Amino acid sequence: MSIFQKVLDGAAEEITLTLEHILEMHDEPEAKLIKAMRYAVLDGGKRIRPFLTLATADLFNVRRERALKVAAAIEMVHCYSLVHDDLPSMDDDELRRGKPTCHNKFGEATAILAGDALLTKAFEVLAGADTHPDAQVRSDLVMALAKAAGPEGMVGGQMLDLIAESENLNTPEITRLQSMKTGMLIAVSCETGAILGEASDSSKQALIAYAHDLGLAFQIIDDLLDAEGNENTVGKKTGKDKEAGKATFVSLLGVDRARDQAQVLVAQACERLDFFGEKAEPLKRIAQFVITRSA
């Protein structure tokens, strides 16, 4: 195991412990909902988005407990989106991270409620006074995540993804789709670390530009894994995009050009971090991790 993998695993464990505390079980009648929420967020996942928040916050010497709360909020939004994406009315997936999807485990209605609850709980965490003492910082965190997750971001991108099943999209349209569906949450993962650190506008812009390139590279690798990956390794059904006749970076560029483009994007993303010097090394390492992952 590489030194960076140990760092990534350590951060993932911190995030999991934070999520366990936020989603503490109890004996009330609605406990089934909490159990479904915990099922969706606690078992599995690489925690790339929350790692980005932690690594970005470290650039500005943010207190770890504050960064962990924000990182956990972002992971809850990410996991809510996976629960809803897996539903029969959306992607209709049976596996997620190598185990039954939330709706297969708890039923469709409970899965919908679990996703709703994860989304709203995330904003409760961001708005809490123990996340940051400055109300303006908390307000900025809420606004940033709301924009990234809403109709101009992740949810809007999911709508475009549904449209892509029946319409032929070109490369610029696919790029916009993925910048919204995948890229916006990756971008806000970096932006929130800067907000916590009350960073300068130039610092925020450098991080958002880095995250934009990283988000596209991440999605290209996702497309490659869907086209070439093994279901047992990836942890979910593969080949779905081709079956649905959906345009992707791989279908438009081909496997080799798509992989080359991902490498170009990651190199470009890392260059944008030169602004921060050696402190940005963890962000450069996670970018390299993204294009070499197998799941």
Secondary structure, DSSP 4 states (H G I P E B T S, - for coil): --HHHHHHHHHHHHHHHHHHHHT----STTHHHHHHHHHHHHS----HHHHHHHHHHHHTT--HHHHHHHHHHHHHHHHHHHHHHTSTTTT--SEETTEE-HHHHH-HHHHHHHHHHHHHHHHHHHHSTTT-S-HHHHHHHHHHHHHHHSTTTHHHHHHHHHHTTTS---HHHHHHHHIIIIIHHHHHHHHHHHHHTT--HHHHHHHHHHHHHHHHHHHHHHHHHHHH--HHHHSS--SHHHHHT---HHHHH-HHHHHHHHHHHHHHHHHGGGGGGGGGHHHHHHHHHHHH---
